[in-house]
């Protein structure tokens, strides 16, 4: 249902570097990129038929600010990948918003997630569903 989600940035070059490294660790790459005249809009994905994540300077020219209560969640297929993505985000200068761990009860439908913010303060979550 979701095609892509966009996050605002105040520094397109820094955001591109952060997401190149972070999403590249999941096998995603830039699939769309526009110049400064279009806000530097850049989108990453694994293919055109899967949801993507994009960054851009705000269209209205105002500063990008992180939304309170907004978050993008990235699904992966193993807890180790949650751990690795969270660690990569912190290595790249992101901030921890909740370390990796089970939220709720352990079991076959367990939610294992980790939360972090990018360089502009946008909140993301890496998660997997299933037992250990």
HELIX and SHEET records of a PDB file:
HELIX    1   1 UNK A   12  UNK A   24  1                                  13    
HELIX    2   2 UNK A   36  UNK A   38  5                                   3    
HELIX    3   3 UNK A   79  UNK A   91  1                                  13    
SHEET    1   A 4 UNK A   4  UNK A   8  0                                        
SHEET    2   A 4 UNK A  52  UNK A  56  1                                        
SHEET    3   A 4 UNK A  42  UNK A  45 -1                                        
SHEET    4   A 4 UNK A  29  UNK A  33 -1                                        
SHEET    1   B 4 UNK A  72  UNK A  75  0                                        
SHEET    2   B 4 UNK A 123  UNK A 129  1                                        
SHEET    3   B 4 UNK A 111  UNK A 117 -1                                        
SHEET    4   B 4 UNK A  95  UNK A 103 -1                                        
END                                                                             
